[in-house]
């Protein structure tokens, strides 16, 4: 419900357009399943930077921390969200996942 329609994600050098909420939900469900399979315990974030772009737009860069079970090291990564103000409040227009993929890729190699 936090994503605008349409919206998108930029990750691994690619842009994926989400014309409506269905592919957003499918993406989030797949991500949550991957996290559960890895041993997700909790997620937390801190605001890194915030750029106010007038009344209808803003950019927020978040520092995420994901904690895992079985004494696995926590993941720390950043994600930027381009926000748009709609009649239903602030929504994510574009998610730029610019460091999380490196963690997934490093784990596949290990």
N, C-alpha and C positions, 0 to 999 in steps of 0.2 A: 504493500500500500504506500510505501515511501517513494516509489518511482513514478515519474511522469509518463504519460502516454502521448506520443512515443518517447522512447529513451534509448540508451545504448551503453555499451561497455567497450573500452579500449584496453586491450591486454595482449601481450606477446606480439606487438607490432601489428595487431589486427583490430578493426572496429566491427562490432556486431550490433546491428540495428534491431531494437525490440519495438515493433509497431504497436504492441498492446501489452497488457499485463501477463498474458499466458506464457510467453517465452521468458519473461523475468522470473515468474514463479518456478518454471521448470529449471532455470539456471540456479536459483537459490536453493531449491530442493536437492539438486545434484551436489551443490557445494556442501550443504548440511550433511548429506549422506557420506561424502568423502571425509568430512571432519569427524563424524561419528565412527567411521571405520578406523580412523587413525587414533581415536581415543580422546576425543574432545572432552574437556572439563569445563572451561569457561573462556569467555572473550571479554576484553575490556579495550577502551580506546581513550586517547587524549587528543584534544584539538592541537594540531601543530600550527597551522596558519589559517587565517580567515581573511578573505578579500571581499569586502562589500562592494557590489557593483550596481548600486542604486536600489530602487524599490522592488525590482522584480528578479534580480540575479545576484548570485554570490558564489564563491568558491571556497570550499572547506577541505583542508588537507588533514587527514587523521592518521595518527600513529596507533596501530592496532597491536594488541598482544593476545595471542591464543595460547592457552595452557592445555597441556596434554597429560594423560595418565602414564603410568609405567615409567616414571622418571625420565620422560622425554624432555628435551630442551624446549622451552617456549619459543614460539615464532613471534618475531617482531617485524612488522612491515608497515608501509605507508600506502594509503589510497586517497586519491583526490576525487571530490564530488562537486560537479558543476550543478548548482541548484537554481531552480526557477520557482517563483512564487505564483501559485495558481489560486483559483477560487476555493480550493480545498487545502490551502496552506503550502508550505515549502515542499518541493518534490525534487528527487534526483533526476536531472536531465541527462547527465553523462557521468559514469563511474570510470575513472582511470586507475586500473589496478597495476601499478607500475613496479612493485617490488615483490609481491606475493608469489608470482609465478616462479621466480628464482628459487624459492624455498621448495616448491613442489618438484622442480627439475632436479635440484640437488639431492632430494630424497630418492628420486628414481635412480640416480647414478650410484648412490651408496649401497 
